[in-house]
């Protein structure tokens, strides 16, 4: 697979903002857009709330499963973040609504061996990250974007959001979280994308 074609230069749609502390808001190699491009390798799946199960397992003291209604009933929060795609676009000030991952962590009680987390989609897609990146203030399981339900093309009705990492870590169509002692690279990671995916370090490739 030729990954280089994904990173050709694109016209800038907005100016890079400088924060009061002098830091540039836009990560290196990114362009700013007010649109929300749809980029997915897989076909957009259909969702059946009657069959949906959200599963948490692996290195946890309390593995569990939730129905769609049970997942929806967990405490909600909102968060506004920037969002950066490995294909070089960034979108500022996205408002997400959903369940903070610490609601899941509190119920699952990860063991001392839980060093990594793999997010699973019901399509079979997976993506991995260190537990320290997952258990953070800005990581959520989301149902709404900018006040509207997530569309299927953008991972709706439920996706993971890890905004400090490139967007391929924010698994669409989320169906489960697996806690692991050893790292296990996911779908794009085994195809050449960087295992960590920090936009500020331009970690695009392995």
C-alpha positions as CSV (number, residue, x, y, z in Angstrom):
1,X,0.0,0.0,0.0
2,X,1.4,3.4,-1.0
3,X,0.8,5.6,2.1
4,X,2.7,8.5,0.7
5,X,-0.2,9.5,-1.6
6,X,-2.2,10.3,1.6
7,X,0.2,13.1,2.6
8,X,0.5,15.3,-0.5
9,X,0.2,19.0,0.2
10,X,-3.2,20.5,0.3
11,X,-4.4,24.1,0.3
12,X,-4.8,25.8,3.7
13,X,-8.4,26.8,4.6
14,X,-7.5,28.8,7.7
15,X,-4.7,30.5,9.5
16,X,-2.6,28.8,12.1
17,X,-3.5,30.3,15.5
18,X,-0.9,31.2,18.0
19,X,-1.8,30.7,21.7
20,X,-1.2,33.4,24.4
21,X,1.8,31.3,25.6
22,X,3.3,31.5,22.1
23,X,2.6,28.0,21.1
24,X,1.2,27.3,17.6
25,X,-2.2,25.6,17.8
26,X,-1.9,23.7,14.5
27,X,0.5,20.7,14.6
28,X,3.3,20.6,12.0
29,X,2.4,19.4,8.5
30,X,-1.4,20.0,9.1
31,X,-3.8,22.3,7.3
32,X,-6.9,23.8,9.0
33,X,-10.4,23.1,7.7
34,X,-13.9,23.9,8.9
35,X,-15.2,20.9,7.1
36,X,-15.2,17.4,8.6
37,X,-13.8,15.1,5.8
38,X,-15.0,11.5,5.7
39,X,-12.1,9.1,5.5
40,X,-12.7,5.4,6.0
41,X,-11.0,2.3,4.6
42,X,-14.0,0.1,5.4
43,X,-17.6,0.3,4.1
44,X,-19.9,2.1,6.4
45,X,-21.7,-0.6,8.5
46,X,-25.3,-0.8,9.6
47,X,-26.2,-0.5,13.2
48,X,-28.7,-2.7,15.1
49,X,-29.3,-1.4,18.6
50,X,-31.0,-4.7,19.5
51,X,-27.9,-6.7,18.8
52,X,-25.3,-4.2,19.9
53,X,-23.1,-5.3,22.8
54,X,-20.3,-3.1,24.3
55,X,-17.7,-5.4,25.8
56,X,-14.8,-4.7,28.2
57,X,-12.3,-7.5,28.9
58,X,-8.7,-8.5,29.3
59,X,-6.5,-7.3,32.2
60,X,-9.4,-6.1,34.3
61,X,-10.9,-7.3,37.6
62,X,-14.5,-6.8,36.4
63,X,-15.0,-7.7,32.7
64,X,-18.5,-6.7,31.6
65,X,-20.9,-6.2,28.7
66,X,-23.5,-3.5,28.2
67,X,-26.5,-3.3,25.9
68,X,-27.0,-0.2,23.8
69,X,-29.5,1.1,26.3
70,X,-27.1,0.4,29.2
71,X,-24.3,2.2,27.5
72,X,-26.5,5.2,26.8
73,X,-27.6,5.3,30.4
74,X,-24.1,5.9,31.8
75,X,-23.3,9.5,33.0
76,X,-22.7,11.9,30.2
77,X,-20.1,14.7,29.7
78,X,-19.2,17.2,27.0
79,X,-15.8,18.2,25.9
80,X,-14.5,20.6,23.2
81,X,-11.2,19.6,21.5
82,X,-9.3,20.0,18.3
83,X,-9.1,17.0,16.0
84,X,-6.2,16.0,13.8
85,X,-6.1,13.5,10.9
86,X,-3.0,11.7,9.8
87,X,-4.0,12.7,6.2
88,X,-2.9,16.3,7.3
89,X,-6.2,18.1,8.0
90,X,-7.1,19.5,11.4
91,X,-10.4,20.8,12.7
92,X,-10.6,23.1,15.7
93,X,-13.2,23.3,18.5
94,X,-15.2,20.1,18.1
95,X,-17.7,19.6,20.8
96,X,-18.3,16.0,21.8
97,X,-20.9,14.5,24.0
98,X,-20.7,11.0,25.5
99,X,-19.3,8.9,28.2
100,X,-15.9,9.7,29.6
101,X,-13.6,6.6,29.5
102,X,-13.0,6.9,33.2
103,X,-16.6,5.8,33.8
104,X,-15.6,2.5,32.1
105,X,-12.3,2.3,33.9
106,X,-14.0,2.8,37.2
107,X,-16.3,-0.2,36.5
108,X,-13.7,-2.4,34.9
109,X,-10.9,-1.9,37.5
110,X,-7.9,-2.6,35.3
111,X,-5.2,-4.7,36.9
112,X,-1.5,-3.6,37.4
113,X,-0.8,-5.5,34.2
114,X,-3.0,-3.3,32.0
115,X,-0.3,-1.4,30.1
116,X,-2.2,-1.1,26.8
117,X,-5.7,-0.8,25.4
118,X,-7.1,-2.0,22.1
119,X,-10.3,-0.4,20.8
120,X,-12.5,-2.8,18.8
121,X,-15.1,-1.9,16.2
122,X,-18.0,-4.2,15.2
123,X,-16.5,-4.1,11.7
124,X,-13.4,-5.8,12.9
125,X,-11.2,-2.7,13.0
126,X,-8.8,-2.3,15.9
127,X,-6.4,0.3,17.1
128,X,-4.0,0.3,20.0
129,X,-2.6,2.8,22.5
130,X,-0.8,2.9,25.8
131,X,-3.0,2.8,28.9
132,X,-1.6,6.2,29.9
133,X,-2.9,7.8,26.7
134,X,-6.3,6.1,27.1
135,X,-6.8,7.0,30.8
136,X,-6.6,10.8,30.2
137,X,-8.8,13.8,30.6
138,X,-9.7,14.2,26.9
139,X,-10.7,10.6,26.0
140,X,-14.3,9.8,25.5
141,X,-16.8,7.4,24.0
142,X,-19.0,9.8,22.1
143,X,-22.5,9.8,20.6
144,X,-22.8,13.5,19.5
145,X,-20.6,15.9,17.6
146,X,-21.4,19.7,17.7
147,X,-24.8,19.0,19.2
148,X,-25.9,16.5,16.6
149,X,-25.9,12.6,16.7
150,X,-22.8,11.2,15.1
151,X,-23.6,10.1,11.5
152,X,-22.7,6.6,10.4
153,X,-20.0,8.0,8.1
154,X,-18.2,9.6,11.1
155,X,-18.4,6.5,13.2
156,X,-21.9,6.9,14.6
157,X,-23.7,6.1,16.6
158,X,-20.7,5.5,18.9
159,X,-17.0,6.0,18.5
160,X,-13.9,6.6,20.6
161,X,-12.3,10.0,20.6
162,X,-8.6,10.4,21.5
163,X,-8.0,13.9,20.3
164,X,-4.3,14.2,21.3
165,X,-3.5,11.5,18.8
166,X,-4.1,11.2,15.0
167,X,-7.7,10.3,14.3
168,X,-7.1,6.7,13.3
169,X,-6.7,6.1,17.1
170,X,-10.3,7.3,17.5
171,X,-12.0,4.1,16.5
172,X,-15.3,4.4,14.7
173,X,-18.2,2.1,15.4
174,X,-16.8,1.2,18.8
175,X,-17.9,-2.1,20.2
176,X,-15.3,-2.9,22.9
177,X,-12.2,-2.2,24.8
178,X,-9.5,-4.8,25.5
179,X,-6.9,-4.2,28.2
180,X,-3.6,-5.9,27.6
181,X,-0.2,-6.4,29.3
182,X,1.6,-6.4,25.9
183,X,1.1,-4.0,23.0
184,X,-0.9,-5.3,20.0
185,X,-0.8,-3.1,16.9
186,X,-4.1,-2.5,15.2
187,X,-5.4,-2.3,11.7
188,X,-3.5,0.7,10.4
189,X,-0.5,0.2,12.7
190,X,0.4,-3.1,11.0
191,X,0.0,-1.4,7.6
192,X,2.7,1.2,8.3
193,X,1.0,3.9,10.3
194,X,2.9,5.0,13.4
195,X,2.2,3.0,16.5
196,X,1.8,6.0,18.8
197,X,0.5,8.8,16.4
198,X,1.4,12.0,18.1
199,X,0.5,14.9,15.8
200,X,3.0,17.3,17.4
201,X,5.8,14.9,16.6
202,X,4.4,14.1,13.1
203,X,4.3,10.4,14.0
204,X,2.6,9.3,10.8
205,X,4.7,6.3,9.8
206,X,6.4,3.5,11.8
